C-alpha cells in the first residue's frame, strides 16, 4: 500500500498516512484518500503531481512513499483541527492542559508528562480547595469523599507514579505512557467539570421548561360554588 508523508489533521502526527484510494477531481489533480494509523481518522489531500511515475507508485501493493512524485498539497480536508480542553474546566487547568498537548504533539515527552501531571494537580485542587498536600493524599481524600470513584482513584495512582517518573528519573517517558497520562487527564477533567456542568444545565433547562408550561398552560375555571 502506498503511503504519503503528511500531517494528520486530527492528531497532527507527521507520518506515513496510508493511501486508501486515489481518485480524479475536477481540478485535474488526484485526490488521495488517507488513513492515519495513529488516531485511525480519515482525511483527504488534493495533490499536484510532478512525475509520470505517480500512477504506478500510487497503485503499487508494496509500501512506497509518494512524496517524490508530488509537487505539493493543493488542499486538504478537513483542515487542521484546533486543540481544545474539555468543556467547563477552570481557565488555569485548561491552559496547562493545552500546553501539555502542544508538547505532546511536538514529541517533547518529558514536558508533556510533567504538564499533564500539573493539570491533574490543578484539577483536584479546583475540585476541593480545602484539601492540601501532594497529589496522592488529595486523590485519596477526594475518593473518600466520593468525588472520585474507585476506578478513577486506581487510575490516578498509576498516573501519579508516571508523573513522578517524568519529574525525577532520567529516561524519557515512552509515548505509550504519556498517551495513557493524556487519556487519564482528559477523562478526569471531563469527570470533574464537563459532565457535572452538563447535567446541571440540562436540569436547569428542564426545570425552566416545566415552569414555562405551568405559566402558559390553561388555568382552571373559577368555581361558582
mmCIF file of the C-alpha atoms, coordinates in Angstrom:
data_MODEL
# 
_entry.id   MODEL 
# 
loop_
_atom_site.group_PDB 
_atom_site.id 
_atom_site.type_symbol 
_atom_site.label_atom_id 
_atom_site.label_alt_id 
_atom_site.label_comp_id 
_atom_site.label_asym_id 
_atom_site.label_entity_id 
_atom_site.label_seq_id 
_atom_site.pdbx_PDB_ins_code 
_atom_site.Cartn_x 
_atom_site.Cartn_y 
_atom_site.Cartn_z 
_atom_site.occupancy 
_atom_site.B_iso_or_equiv 
_atom_site.pdbx_formal_charge 
_atom_site.auth_seq_id 
_atom_site.auth_comp_id 
_atom_site.auth_asym_id 
_atom_site.auth_atom_id 
_atom_site.pdbx_PDB_model_num 
ATOM 1   C CA . UNK A 1 1   ? 0.000   0.000  0.000   1.00 0.00 ? 1   UNK A CA 1 
ATOM 2   C CA . UNK A 1 2   ? 1.300   3.447  -0.907  1.00 0.00 ? 2   UNK A CA 1 
ATOM 3   C CA . UNK A 1 3   ? 1.892   5.955  1.860   1.00 0.00 ? 3   UNK A CA 1 
ATOM 4   C CA . UNK A 1 4   ? 2.007   9.748  1.905   1.00 0.00 ? 4   UNK A CA 1 
ATOM 5   C CA . UNK A 1 5   ? 4.098   11.631 4.488   1.00 0.00 ? 5   UNK A CA 1 
ATOM 6   C CA . UNK A 1 6   ? 1.656   14.298 5.556   1.00 0.00 ? 6   UNK A CA 1 
ATOM 7   C CA . UNK A 1 7   ? 0.422   15.873 8.796   1.00 0.00 ? 7   UNK A CA 1 
ATOM 8   C CA . UNK A 1 8   ? -2.743  14.223 10.040  1.00 0.00 ? 8   UNK A CA 1 
ATOM 9   C CA . UNK A 1 9   ? -5.330  16.995 10.613  1.00 0.00 ? 9   UNK A CA 1 
ATOM 10  C CA . UNK A 1 10  ? -6.703  15.202 13.670  1.00 0.00 ? 10  UNK A CA 1 
ATOM 11  C CA . UNK A 1 11  ? -3.673  14.157 15.726  1.00 0.00 ? 11  UNK A CA 1 
ATOM 12  C CA . UNK A 1 12  ? -1.039  16.334 13.996  1.00 0.00 ? 12  UNK A CA 1 
ATOM 13  C CA . UNK A 1 13  ? 1.246   13.336 13.671  1.00 0.00 ? 13  UNK A CA 1 
ATOM 14  C CA . UNK A 1 14  ? 3.501   13.753 10.634  1.00 0.00 ? 14  UNK A CA 1 
ATOM 15  C CA . UNK A 1 15  ? 3.898   10.222 9.448   1.00 0.00 ? 15  UNK A CA 1 
ATOM 16  C CA . UNK A 1 16  ? 3.218   7.930  6.513   1.00 0.00 ? 16  UNK A CA 1 
ATOM 17  C CA . UNK A 1 17  ? -0.547  8.096  6.100   1.00 0.00 ? 17  UNK A CA 1 
ATOM 18  C CA . UNK A 1 18  ? -1.939  5.055  4.289   1.00 0.00 ? 18  UNK A CA 1 
ATOM 19  C CA . UNK A 1 19  ? -3.306  5.868  0.815   1.00 0.00 ? 19  UNK A CA 1 
ATOM 20  C CA . UNK A 1 20  ? -6.652  4.045  0.787   1.00 0.00 ? 20  UNK A CA 1 
ATOM 21  C CA . UNK A 1 21  ? -7.643  5.228  -2.689  1.00 0.00 ? 21  UNK A CA 1 
ATOM 22  C CA . UNK A 1 22  ? -6.694  7.652  -5.484  1.00 0.00 ? 22  UNK A CA 1 
ATOM 23  C CA . UNK A 1 23  ? -9.469  9.412  -7.386  1.00 0.00 ? 23  UNK A CA 1 
ATOM 24  C CA . UNK A 1 24  ? -9.568  12.098 -10.115 1.00 0.00 ? 24  UNK A CA 1 
ATOM 25  C CA . UNK A 1 25  ? -11.044 15.523 -9.370  1.00 0.00 ? 25  UNK A CA 1 
ATOM 26  C CA . UNK A 1 26  ? -12.475 18.410 -11.398 1.00 0.00 ? 26  UNK A CA 1 
ATOM 27  C CA . UNK A 1 27  ? -9.234  20.274 -10.684 1.00 0.00 ? 27  UNK A CA 1 
ATOM 28  C CA . UNK A 1 28  ? -7.335  17.751 -12.846 1.00 0.00 ? 28  UNK A CA 1 
ATOM 29  C CA . UNK A 1 29  ? -5.330  16.803 -9.771  1.00 0.00 ? 29  UNK A CA 1 
ATOM 30  C CA . UNK A 1 30  ? -5.718  13.485 -7.946  1.00 0.00 ? 30  UNK A CA 1 
ATOM 31  C CA . UNK A 1 31  ? -7.315  13.212 -4.538  1.00 0.00 ? 31  UNK A CA 1 
ATOM 32  C CA . UNK A 1 32  ? -5.639  10.904 -2.044  1.00 0.00 ? 32  UNK A CA 1 
ATOM 33  C CA . UNK A 1 33  ? -7.984  9.308  0.456   1.00 0.00 ? 33  UNK A CA 1 
ATOM 34  C CA . UNK A 1 34  ? -5.833  8.799  3.545   1.00 0.00 ? 34  UNK A CA 1 
ATOM 35  C CA . UNK A 1 35  ? -5.981  6.856  6.798   1.00 0.00 ? 35  UNK A CA 1 
ATOM 36  C CA . UNK A 1 36  ? -3.918  7.668  9.895   1.00 0.00 ? 36  UNK A CA 1 
ATOM 37  C CA . UNK A 1 37  ? -2.593  4.576  11.663  1.00 0.00 ? 37  UNK A CA 1 
ATOM 38  C CA . UNK A 1 38  ? -2.038  6.599  14.857  1.00 0.00 ? 38  UNK A CA 1 
ATOM 39  C CA . UNK A 1 39  ? -5.535  8.001  15.513  1.00 0.00 ? 39  UNK A CA 1 
ATOM 40  C CA . UNK A 1 40  ? -7.425  5.947  12.886  1.00 0.00 ? 40  UNK A CA 1 
ATOM 41  C CA . UNK A 1 41  ? -9.107  9.003  11.373  1.00 0.00 ? 41  UNK A CA 1 
ATOM 42  C CA . UNK A 1 42  ? -9.657  9.551  7.624   1.00 0.00 ? 42  UNK A CA 1 
ATOM 43  C CA . UNK A 1 43  ? -8.623  12.614 5.639   1.00 0.00 ? 43  UNK A CA 1 
ATOM 44  C CA . UNK A 1 44  ? -8.216  13.719 2.042   1.00 0.00 ? 44  UNK A CA 1 
ATOM 45  C CA . UNK A 1 45  ? -5.455  15.568 0.193   1.00 0.00 ? 45  UNK A CA 1 
ATOM 46  C CA . UNK A 1 46  ? -5.628  17.005 -3.328  1.00 0.00 ? 46  UNK A CA 1 
ATOM 47  C CA . UNK A 1 47  ? -2.108  16.977 -4.709  1.00 0.00 ? 47  UNK A CA 1 
ATOM 48  C CA . UNK A 1 48  ? -0.152  18.374 -7.658  1.00 0.00 ? 48  UNK A CA 1 
ATOM 49  C CA . UNK A 1 49  ? 1.716   15.597 -9.487  1.00 0.00 ? 49  UNK A CA 1 
ATOM 50  C CA . UNK A 1 50  ? 5.213   16.310 -10.793 1.00 0.00 ? 50  UNK A CA 1 
ATOM 51  C CA . UNK A 1 51  ? 6.226   12.870 -12.104 1.00 0.00 ? 51  UNK A CA 1 
ATOM 52  C CA . UNK A 1 52  ? 4.754   10.467 -14.671 1.00 0.00 ? 52  UNK A CA 1 
ATOM 53  C CA . UNK A 1 53  ? 5.522   7.614  -12.281 1.00 0.00 ? 53  UNK A CA 1 
ATOM 54  C CA . UNK A 1 54  ? 2.832   8.731  -9.850  1.00 0.00 ? 54  UNK A CA 1 
ATOM 55  C CA . UNK A 1 55  ? 0.057   6.422  -11.092 1.00 0.00 ? 55  UNK A CA 1 
ATOM 56  C CA . UNK A 1 56  ? 2.262   3.329  -10.892 1.00 0.00 ? 56  UNK A CA 1 
ATOM 57  C CA . UNK A 1 57  ? 3.596   4.242  -7.466  1.00 0.00 ? 57  UNK A CA 1 
ATOM 58  C CA . UNK A 1 58  ? 0.128   5.017  -6.115  1.00 0.00 ? 58  UNK A CA 1 
ATOM 59  C CA . UNK A 1 59  ? -1.173  1.591  -7.097  1.00 0.00 ? 59  UNK A CA 1 
ATOM 60  C CA . UNK A 1 60  ? 1.861   -0.407 -6.035  1.00 0.00 ? 60  UNK A CA 1 
ATOM 61  C CA . UNK A 1 61  ? 0.744   -3.038 -3.462  1.00 0.00 ? 61  UNK A CA 1 
ATOM 62  C CA . UNK A 1 62  ? 4.145   -2.759 -1.791  1.00 0.00 ? 62  UNK A CA 1 
ATOM 63  C CA . UNK A 1 63  ? 4.748   0.104  0.681   1.00 0.00 ? 63  UNK A CA 1 
ATOM 64  C CA . UNK A 1 64  ? 6.051   3.088  -1.268  1.00 0.00 ? 64  UNK A CA 1 
ATOM 65  C CA . UNK A 1 65  ? 6.177   6.776  -0.319  1.00 0.00 ? 65  UNK A CA 1 
ATOM 66  C CA . UNK A 1 66  ? 4.505   9.053  -2.864  1.00 0.00 ? 66  UNK A CA 1 
ATOM 67  C CA . UNK A 1 67  ? 6.146   12.317 -1.845  1.00 0.00 ? 67  UNK A CA 1 
ATOM 68  C CA . UNK A 1 68  ? 8.826   12.113 -4.534  1.00 0.00 ? 68  UNK A CA 1 
ATOM 69  C CA . UNK A 1 69  ? 6.092   12.099 -7.210  1.00 0.00 ? 69  UNK A CA 1 
ATOM 70  C CA . UNK A 1 70  ? 4.141   15.036 -5.764  1.00 0.00 ? 70  UNK A CA 1 
ATOM 71  C CA . UNK A 1 71  ? 4.882   18.738 -6.090  1.00 0.00 ? 71  UNK A CA 1 
ATOM 72  C CA . UNK A 1 72  ? 2.721   19.805 -3.179  1.00 0.00 ? 72  UNK A CA 1 
ATOM 73  C CA . UNK A 1 73  ? -0.659  19.665 -1.477  1.00 0.00 ? 73  UNK A CA 1 
ATOM 74  C CA . UNK A 1 74  ? -3.225  21.956 -3.101  1.00 0.00 ? 74  UNK A CA 1 
ATOM 75  C CA . UNK A 1 75  ? -5.929  21.382 -0.494  1.00 0.00 ? 75  UNK A CA 1 
ATOM 76  C CA . UNK A 1 76  ? -6.611  19.042 2.390   1.00 0.00 ? 76  UNK A CA 1 
ATOM 77  C CA . UNK A 1 77  ? -9.834  18.130 4.162   1.00 0.00 ? 77  UNK A CA 1 
ATOM 78  C CA . UNK A 1 78  ? -10.547 18.595 6.941   1.00 0.00 ? 78  UNK A CA 1 
ATOM 79  C CA . UNK A 1 79  ? -8.273  21.466 7.827   1.00 0.00 ? 79  UNK A CA 1 
ATOM 80  C CA . UNK A 1 80  ? -6.128  21.148 10.926  1.00 0.00 ? 80  UNK A CA 1 
ATOM 81  C CA . UNK A 1 81  ? -8.366  20.713 13.963  1.00 0.00 ? 81  UNK A CA 1 
ATOM 82  C CA . UNK A 1 82  ? -7.801  23.277 16.728  1.00 0.00 ? 82  UNK A CA 1 
ATOM 83  C CA . UNK A 1 83  ? -6.763  21.875 20.075  1.00 0.00 ? 83  UNK A CA 1 
ATOM 84  C CA . UNK A 1 84  ? -9.372  22.212 22.821  1.00 0.00 ? 84  UNK A CA 1 
ATOM 85  C CA . UNK A 1 85  ? -9.511  21.466 26.501  1.00 0.00 ? 85  UNK A CA 1 
ATOM 86  C CA . UNK A 1 86  ? -12.615 19.683 27.804  1.00 0.00 ? 86  UNK A CA 1 
ATOM 87  C CA . UNK A 1 87  ? -15.614 21.962 28.283  1.00 0.00 ? 87  UNK A CA 1 
ATOM 88  C CA . UNK A 1 88  ? -16.186 23.892 31.512  1.00 0.00 ? 88  UNK A CA 1 
ATOM 89  C CA . UNK A 1 89  ? -12.736 23.352 33.047  1.00 0.00 ? 89  UNK A CA 1 
ATOM 90  C CA . UNK A 1 90  ? -11.272 26.205 35.126  1.00 0.00 ? 90  UNK A CA 1 
ATOM 91  C CA . UNK A 1 91  ? -9.121  28.532 32.970  1.00 0.00 ? 91  UNK A CA 1 
ATOM 92  C CA . UNK A 1 92  ? -5.807  27.694 34.650  1.00 0.00 ? 92  UNK A CA 1 
ATOM 93  C CA . UNK A 1 93  ? -6.474  23.962 34.272  1.00 0.00 ? 93  UNK A CA 1 
ATOM 94  C CA . UNK A 1 94  ? -7.338  24.339 30.609  1.00 0.00 ? 94  UNK A CA 1 
ATOM 95  C CA . UNK A 1 95  ? -4.270  26.495 29.957  1.00 0.00 ? 95  UNK A CA 1 
ATOM 96  C CA . UNK A 1 96  ? -1.831  23.936 31.382  1.00 0.00 ? 96  UNK A CA 1 
ATOM 97  C CA . UNK A 1 97  ? -3.648  21.068 29.660  1.00 0.00 ? 97  UNK A CA 1 
ATOM 98  C CA . UNK A 1 98  ? -3.323  22.773 26.263  1.00 0.00 ? 98  UNK A CA 1 
ATOM 99  C CA . UNK A 1 99  ? 0.358   23.484 26.883  1.00 0.00 ? 99  UNK A CA 1 
ATOM 100 C CA . UNK A 1 100 ? 0.801   19.788 27.653  1.00 0.00 ? 100 UNK A CA 1 
ATOM 101 C CA . UNK A 1 101 ? -0.998  18.823 24.448  1.00 0.00 ? 101 UNK A CA 1 
ATOM 102 C CA . UNK A 1 102 ? 1.320   21.111 22.476  1.00 0.00 ? 102 UNK A CA 1 
ATOM 103 C CA . UNK A 1 103 ? 4.403   19.476 23.992  1.00 0.00 ? 103 UNK A CA 1 
ATOM 104 C CA . UNK A 1 104 ? 2.897   16.048 23.370  1.00 0.00 ? 104 UNK A CA 1 
ATOM 105 C CA . UNK A 1 105 ? 2.260   16.792 19.693  1.00 0.00 ? 105 UNK A CA 1 
ATOM 106 C CA . UNK A 1 106 ? 5.811   18.049 19.235  1.00 0.00 ? 106 UNK A CA 1 
ATOM 107 C CA . UNK A 1 107 ? 7.174   14.864 20.794  1.00 0.00 ? 107 UNK A CA 1 
ATOM 108 C CA . UNK A 1 108 ? 8.524   16.572 23.940  1.00 0.00 ? 108 UNK A CA 1 
ATOM 109 C CA . UNK A 1 109 ? 7.565   13.661 26.190  1.00 0.00 ? 109 UNK A CA 1 
ATOM 110 C CA . UNK A 1 110 ? 9.202   14.932 29.398  1.00 0.00 ? 110 UNK A CA 1 
ATOM 111 C CA . UNK A 1 111 ? 7.410   18.290 29.219  1.00 0.00 ? 111 UNK A CA 1 
ATOM 112 C CA . UNK A 1 112 ? 4.132   16.649 28.220  1.00 0.00 ? 112 UNK A CA 1 
ATOM 113 C CA . UNK A 1 113 ? 4.221   14.191 31.136  1.00 0.00 ? 113 UNK A CA 1 
ATOM 114 C CA . UNK A 1 114 ? 5.032   16.897 33.683  1.00 0.00 ? 114 UNK A CA 1 
ATOM 115 C CA . UNK A 1 115 ? 2.373   19.173 32.205  1.00 0.00 ? 115 UNK A CA 1 
ATOM 116 C CA . UNK A 1 116 ? -0.355  16.542 32.354  1.00 0.00 ? 116 UNK A CA 1 
ATOM 117 C CA . UNK A 1 117 ? 0.541   15.802 35.953  1.00 0.00 ? 117 UNK A CA 1 
ATOM 118 C CA . UNK A 1 118 ? 0.342   19.528 36.734  1.00 0.00 ? 118 UNK A CA 1 
ATOM 119 C CA . UNK A 1 119 ? -3.083  19.630 35.059  1.00 0.00 ? 119 UNK A CA 1 
ATOM 120 C CA . UNK A 1 120 ? -4.233  16.821 37.350  1.00 0.00 ? 120 UNK A CA 1 
ATOM 121 C CA . UNK A 1 121 ? -2.934  18.644 40.436  1.00 0.00 ? 121 UNK A CA 1 
ATOM 122 C CA . UNK A 1 122 ? -4.724  21.861 39.477  1.00 0.00 ? 122 UNK A CA 1 
ATOM 123 C CA . UNK A 1 123 ? -7.929  19.986 38.666  1.00 0.00 ? 123 UNK A CA 1 
ATOM 124 C CA . UNK A 1 124 ? -8.002  18.205 42.026  1.00 0.00 ? 124 UNK A CA 1 
ATOM 125 C CA . UNK A 1 125 ? -7.293  21.465 43.837  1.00 0.00 ? 125 UNK A CA 1 
ATOM 126 C CA . UNK A 1 126 ? -10.128 23.188 41.956  1.00 0.00 ? 126 UNK A CA 1 
ATOM 127 C CA . UNK A 1 127 ? -12.479 20.309 42.758  1.00 0.00 ? 127 UNK A CA 1 
ATOM 128 C CA . UNK A 1 128 ? -11.915 20.800 46.512  1.00 0.00 ? 128 UNK A CA 1 
ATOM 129 C CA . UNK A 1 129 ? -9.620  23.704 47.563  1.00 0.00 ? 129 UNK A CA 1 
ATOM 130 C CA . UNK A 1 130 ? -9.852  22.666 51.223  1.00 0.00 ? 130 UNK A CA 1 
ATOM 131 C CA . UNK A 1 131 ? -7.698  19.586 50.588  1.00 0.00 ? 131 UNK A CA 1 
ATOM 132 C CA . UNK A 1 132 ? -3.995  20.328 50.933  1.00 0.00 ? 132 UNK A CA 1 
ATOM 133 C CA . UNK A 1 133 ? -0.839  18.358 50.306  1.00 0.00 ? 133 UNK A CA 1 
ATOM 134 C CA . UNK A 1 134 ? 0.626   16.320 47.482  1.00 0.00 ? 134 UNK A CA 1 
ATOM 135 C CA . UNK A 1 135 ? -1.231  14.728 44.606  1.00 0.00 ? 135 UNK A CA 1 
ATOM 136 C CA . UNK A 1 136 ? -1.516  11.310 46.267  1.00 0.00 ? 136 UNK A CA 1 
ATOM 137 C CA . UNK A 1 137 ? -3.182  12.447 49.524  1.00 0.00 ? 137 UNK A CA 1 
ATOM 138 C CA . UNK A 1 138 ? -5.523  14.759 47.600  1.00 0.00 ? 138 UNK A CA 1 
ATOM 139 C CA . UNK A 1 139 ? -6.570  11.887 45.360  1.00 0.00 ? 139 UNK A CA 1 
ATOM 140 C CA . UNK A 1 140 ? -7.191  9.664  48.384  1.00 0.00 ? 140 UNK A CA 1 
ATOM 141 C CA . UNK A 1 141 ? -9.240  12.386 50.115  1.00 0.00 ? 141 UNK A CA 1 
ATOM 142 C CA . UNK A 1 142 ? -11.416 13.032 47.067  1.00 0.00 ? 142 UNK A CA 1 
ATOM 143 C CA . UNK A 1 143 ? -12.025 9.306  46.687  1.00 0.00 ? 143 UNK A CA 1 
ATOM 144 C CA . UNK A 1 144 ? -13.007 9.081  50.373  1.00 0.00 ? 144 UNK A CA 1 
ATOM 145 C CA . UNK A 1 145 ? -15.497 11.905 49.817  1.00 0.00 ? 145 UNK A CA 1 
ATOM 146 C CA . UNK A 1 146 ? -16.887 10.082 46.741  1.00 0.00 ? 146 UNK A CA 1 
ATOM 147 C CA . UNK A 1 147 ? -15.813 12.901 44.431  1.00 0.00 ? 147 UNK A CA 1 
ATOM 148 C CA . UNK A 1 148 ? -13.724 10.295 42.613  1.00 0.00 ? 148 UNK A CA 1 
ATOM 149 C CA . UNK A 1 149 ? -14.959 6.744  42.211  1.00 0.00 ? 149 UNK A CA 1 
ATOM 150 C CA . UNK A 1 150 ? -12.795 3.699  42.804  1.00 0.00 ? 150 UNK A CA 1 
ATOM 151 C CA . UNK A 1 151 ? -11.825 3.225  39.176  1.00 0.00 ? 151 UNK A CA 1 
ATOM 152 C CA . UNK A 1 152 ? -10.672 6.808  38.807  1.00 0.00 ? 152 UNK A CA 1 
ATOM 153 C CA . UNK A 1 153 ? -8.670  6.565  42.041  1.00 0.00 ? 153 UNK A CA 1 
ATOM 154 C CA . UNK A 1 154 ? -6.896  3.391  40.883  1.00 0.00 ? 154 UNK A CA 1 
ATOM 155 C CA . UNK A 1 155 ? -6.091  5.029  37.562  1.00 0.00 ? 155 UNK A CA 1 
ATOM 156 C CA . UNK A 1 156 ? -4.880  8.162  39.370  1.00 0.00 ? 156 UNK A CA 1 
ATOM 157 C CA . UNK A 1 157 ? -2.497  6.075  41.492  1.00 0.00 ? 157 UNK A CA 1 
ATOM 158 C CA . UNK A 1 158 ? -0.831  4.710  38.356  1.00 0.00 ? 158 UNK A CA 1 
ATOM 159 C CA . UNK A 1 159 ? -0.650  8.153  36.768  1.00 0.00 ? 159 UNK A CA 1 
ATOM 160 C CA . UNK A 1 160 ? 0.837   9.646  39.925  1.00 0.00 ? 160 UNK A CA 1 
ATOM 161 C CA . UNK A 1 161 ? 3.755   7.243  39.671  1.00 0.00 ? 161 UNK A CA 1 
ATOM 162 C CA . UNK A 1 162 ? 4.195   8.023  35.977  1.00 0.00 ? 162 UNK A CA 1 
ATOM 163 C CA . UNK A 1 163 ? 4.244   11.738 36.736  1.00 0.00 ? 163 UNK A CA 1 
ATOM 164 C CA . UNK A 1 164 ? 6.898   11.257 39.390  1.00 0.00 ? 164 UNK A CA 1 
ATOM 165 C CA . UNK A 1 165 ? 8.968   9.261  36.893  1.00 0.00 ? 165 UNK A CA 1 
ATOM 166 C CA . UNK A 1 166 ? 8.816   12.169 34.473  1.00 0.00 ? 166 UNK A CA 1 
ATOM 167 C CA . UNK A 1 167 ? 9.912   14.602 37.189  1.00 0.00 ? 167 UNK A CA 1 
ATOM 168 C CA . UNK A 1 168 ? 12.782  12.659 38.706  1.00 0.00 ? 168 UNK A CA 1 
ATOM 169 C CA . UNK A 1 169 ? 14.048  9.826  36.514  1.00 0.00 ? 169 UNK A CA 1 
ATOM 170 C CA . UNK A 1 170 ? 16.465  10.488 33.615  1.00 0.00 ? 170 UNK A CA 1 
ATOM 171 C CA . UNK A 1 171 ? 14.901  8.174  30.954  1.00 0.00 ? 171 UNK A CA 1 
ATOM 172 C CA . UNK A 1 172 ? 12.372  9.864  28.707  1.00 0.00 ? 172 UNK A CA 1 
ATOM 173 C CA . UNK A 1 173 ? 8.785   8.625  29.237  1.00 0.00 ? 173 UNK A CA 1 
ATOM 174 C CA . UNK A 1 174 ? 7.614   6.305  26.487  1.00 0.00 ? 174 UNK A CA 1 
ATOM 175 C CA . UNK A 1 175 ? 4.980   7.535  24.000  1.00 0.00 ? 175 UNK A CA 1 
ATOM 176 C CA . UNK A 1 176 ? 2.546   4.884  25.277  1.00 0.00 ? 176 UNK A CA 1 
ATOM 177 C CA . UNK A 1 177 ? 2.998   6.002  28.878  1.00 0.00 ? 177 UNK A CA 1 
ATOM 178 C CA . UNK A 1 178 ? 2.471   9.670  28.001  1.00 0.00 ? 178 UNK A CA 1 
ATOM 179 C CA . UNK A 1 179 ? -0.605  8.823  25.932  1.00 0.00 ? 179 UNK A CA 1 
ATOM 180 C CA . UNK A 1 180 ? -2.029  6.947  28.926  1.00 0.00 ? 180 UNK A CA 1 
ATOM 181 C CA . UNK A 1 181 ? -1.349  10.017 31.064  1.00 0.00 ? 181 UNK A CA 1 
ATOM 182 C CA . UNK A 1 182 ? -3.053  12.210 28.467  1.00 0.00 ? 182 UNK A CA 1 
ATOM 183 C CA . UNK A 1 183 ? -6.146  9.980  28.372  1.00 0.00 ? 183 UNK A CA 1 
ATOM 184 C CA . UNK A 1 184 ? -6.396  9.904  32.154  1.00 0.00 ? 184 UNK A CA 1 
ATOM 185 C CA . UNK A 1 185 ? -6.022  13.673 32.447  1.00 0.00 ? 185 UNK A CA 1 
ATOM 186 C CA . UNK A 1 186 ? -8.660  14.350 29.802  1.00 0.00 ? 186 UNK A CA 1 
ATOM 187 C CA . UNK A 1 187 ? -11.057 11.824 31.373  1.00 0.00 ? 187 UNK A CA 1 
ATOM 188 C CA . UNK A 1 188 ? -10.522 13.314 34.824  1.00 0.00 ? 188 UNK A CA 1 
ATOM 189 C CA . UNK A 1 189 ? -11.295 16.837 33.588  1.00 0.00 ? 189 UNK A CA 1 
ATOM 190 C CA . UNK A 1 190 ? -14.481 15.604 31.947  1.00 0.00 ? 190 UNK A CA 1 
ATOM 191 C CA . UNK A 1 191 ? -15.404 13.650 35.090  1.00 0.00 ? 191 UNK A CA 1 
ATOM 192 C CA . UNK A 1 192 ? -14.839 16.579 37.469  1.00 0.00 ? 192 UNK A CA 1 
ATOM 193 C CA . UNK A 1 193 ? -16.054 19.517 35.370  1.00 0.00 ? 193 UNK A CA 1 
ATOM 194 C CA . UNK A 1 194 ? -17.594 18.728 31.974  1.00 0.00 ? 194 UNK A CA 1 
ATOM 195 C CA . UNK A 1 195 ? -20.224 16.149 32.911  1.00 0.00 ? 195 UNK A CA 1 
ATOM 196 C CA . UNK A 1 196 ? -21.409 17.814 36.164  1.00 0.00 ? 196 UNK A CA 1 
ATOM 197 C CA . UNK A 1 197 ? -21.881 21.141 34.356  1.00 0.00 ? 197 UNK A CA 1 
ATOM 198 C CA . UNK A 1 198 ? -23.773 19.481 31.504  1.00 0.00 ? 198 UNK A CA 1 
ATOM 199 C CA . UNK A 1 199 ? -26.051 17.701 33.960  1.00 0.00 ? 199 UNK A CA 1 
ATOM 200 C CA . UNK A 1 200 ? -26.612 20.963 35.851  1.00 0.00 ? 200 UNK A CA 1 
ATOM 201 C CA . UNK A 1 201 ? -27.505 22.880 32.691  1.00 0.00 ? 201 UNK A CA 1 
ATOM 202 C CA . UNK A 1 202 ? -29.783 20.112 31.497  1.00 0.00 ? 202 UNK A CA 1 
ATOM 203 C CA . UNK A 1 203 ? -31.562 20.069 34.848  1.00 0.00 ? 203 UNK A CA 1 
ATOM 204 C CA . UNK A 1 204 ? -31.964 23.860 34.802  1.00 0.00 ? 204 UNK A CA 1 
ATOM 205 C CA . UNK A 1 205 ? -33.329 23.784 31.261  1.00 0.00 ? 205 UNK A CA 1 
ATOM 206 C CA . UNK A 1 206 ? -35.813 21.056 32.225  1.00 0.00 ? 206 UNK A CA 1 
ATOM 207 C CA . UNK A 1 207 ? -36.980 22.992 35.274  1.00 0.00 ? 207 UNK A CA 1 
ATOM 208 C CA . UNK A 1 208 ? -37.382 26.172 33.203  1.00 0.00 ? 208 UNK A CA 1 
ATOM 209 C CA . UNK A 1 209 ? -39.390 24.241 30.649  1.00 0.00 ? 209 UNK A CA 1 
ATOM 210 C CA . UNK A 1 210 ? -41.681 22.865 33.314  1.00 0.00 ? 210 UNK A CA 1 
ATOM 211 C CA . UNK A 1 211 ? -42.141 26.346 34.791  1.00 0.00 ? 211 UNK A CA 1 
ATOM 212 C CA . UNK A 1 212 ? -42.985 27.721 31.359  1.00 0.00 ? 212 UNK A CA 1 
ATOM 213 C CA . UNK A 1 213 ? -45.620 25.076 30.779  1.00 0.00 ? 213 UNK A CA 1 
ATOM 214 C CA . UNK A 1 214 ? -47.136 25.848 34.162  1.00 0.00 ? 214 UNK A CA 1 
ATOM 215 C CA . UNK A 1 215 ? -47.289 29.595 33.466  1.00 0.00 ? 215 UNK A CA 1 
ATOM 216 C CA . UNK A 1 216 ? -48.602 29.392 29.922  1.00 0.00 ? 216 UNK A CA 1 
ATOM 217 C CA . UNK A 1 217 ? -50.929 26.432 30.215  1.00 0.00 ? 217 UNK A CA 1 
ATOM 218 C CA . UNK A 1 218 ? -54.676 26.685 30.619  1.00 0.00 ? 218 UNK A CA 1 
ATOM 219 C CA . UNK A 1 219 ? -55.846 27.797 34.051  1.00 0.00 ? 219 UNK A CA 1 
ATOM 220 C CA . UNK A 1 220 ? -58.773 26.040 35.731  1.00 0.00 ? 220 UNK A CA 1 
ATOM 221 C CA . UNK A 1 221 ? -62.090 27.934 35.661  1.00 0.00 ? 221 UNK A CA 1 
ATOM 222 C CA . UNK A 1 222 ? -63.135 29.558 38.895  1.00 0.00 ? 222 UNK A CA 1 
ATOM 223 C CA . UNK A 1 223 ? -65.844 27.693 40.762  1.00 0.00 ? 223 UNK A CA 1 
ATOM 224 C CA . UNK A 1 224 ? -69.240 29.387 41.150  1.00 0.00 ? 224 UNK A CA 1 
ATOM 225 C CA . UNK A 1 225 ? -69.980 27.405 44.245  1.00 0.00 ? 225 UNK A CA 1 
# 
